[in-house]
């Protein structure tokens, strides 16, 4: 009798840390082919629509960058949380809260011809709104020991309902034919475009800056070391004098702040108003981005671009091949399964062994 | 039937999916595994259940298919967390995302198809008891199944040897392994049971509660079921109390909405989620810390 066993590796080969996410992407593509065949579609055509078409022209590339911006911003913050064993899964709510906090300024100053201070103030409000909202589960965790996974997720529903109430009630555009949306933001409350006639706005360079800063934080600072140590060896971190509770506050505030910033950038840059369908699930997809990026800021950038491609591919496939939009989420879920499964390759050696004689 | 009886009746129907899913997850967590993917398994049960029921014309077949779908999802979870010893929290999240997506694909052809829900079955004699009878014994089969699950799981966990072994795996998997118990096998069976329950709870939603398919129809109930397990301190009877409490809140806010309470409907709709947070905090405060299974969420890799 032979069987598979897992043996813990003494150290992880460097090449494997790169190979395992690539293997996961490869397995997802193979699964995609099987899914397309099962749905009775031509797999080659579908693969082309999903993964190649979005990056085959300048317009598509811009769309990829526009979609990757919120994903990467949120994922970088989540990566810091997950590294330190803080399971914030409510980024979707923090994103919406940021959009509402920043959007409030835009709605309140609408038609007053506010000056150049407005846009920076909106970004700050957005980051603050997201951070404060994320501190609720952090507070409940450190003060009462309430499970942050459940509290942060419940707050997503609360944020969605709050946005729904605002755009149907107090903030509804009076000239909007009763549509559930705010006024279209004035030019001074809109994130400037990078080039005329395109869709890329200042949000993308901001996102790239955040990636660089986060990479430096993780790799070069004591705080970054603390985050990693608290997650990987909490006992050692206690002996080193690191305060796990304060760290919980820090990472939740950073993650919420980045999600909130992503929210206000989306509202004031890409959508230019508040409406119930502001986010196509960025906050949840970013969880996948964080893991696919190996909880590393630069990795999140690469992973975010890949998932942005699947988002646009999914929209294309819906229009061109009448595929349900949910197919994208199936691929995203599968991708996360494969990423996590491949991680076992990093930590363990899989070996066939002869079963010990009884 | 009085208005009060009618309200109690709806509370019980609203609570039943929460209770069934929570009881399943309770067994999973007692064995030391944290499966956060209840929402994904539940919505797959709802989608596959109604798809099978419409295709075959048989509600019973729909229920069976829903249970199997929940178990298939659970097996996927087990493959990764037990077979490959991956992070249970992350795989659970993946299961939730995957389930929400796949259920949308499975359910897409059945959007807008109405069918008759599974009706109530009055238990002879018992349903004639004043007050208790119509509330408890003139319900649909799922309600009875939920009662039976609470009693059965309670008996299994605390009155049988197998239940003791399951709890031992959840408290200290190394000791259970050293005593010669197959920790991974026990956990696998527990995870499958949890999947079956979540699938059954999903079938309840799409075959009884609102007998048609809408994308995302579980609306966070899988997550609330997870909160109920914490609230219940991993005890089946308390899970029943928790589920009926949450069901009560859901029904009360619906009644408040229709009675024209001068509050935004969105605030009322947010009540179940806000109450969940409040209850989690209060429970931790009163109990003063975790009373969960000691090995909850820790992967186990047997050495030879």
Interface residues (C-beta under 8 A of the other chain):
Chain A: X5 X6 X8 X39 X82 X87 X89 X140 X144 X145 X146 X147 X149 X150 X151 X153 X154 X155 X157 X158 X161 X162 X164 X165 X169 X284 X287 X288 X291 X324 X325 X326 X327 X328 X329 X330 X331 X332 X333 X334 X336 X337 X340 X341 X343 X344 X347 X348 X353 X356
Chain B: X36 X40 X76 X80 X84 X85 X86 X87 X89 X90 X91 X93 X94 X95 X97 X98 X99 X100 X101 X102 X103 X104 X105 X108 X215 X220 X223 X226 X227 X230 X264 X266 X267 X269 X270 X273 X274 X276 X277 X280 X281 X284 X285 X289 X290 X301 X304
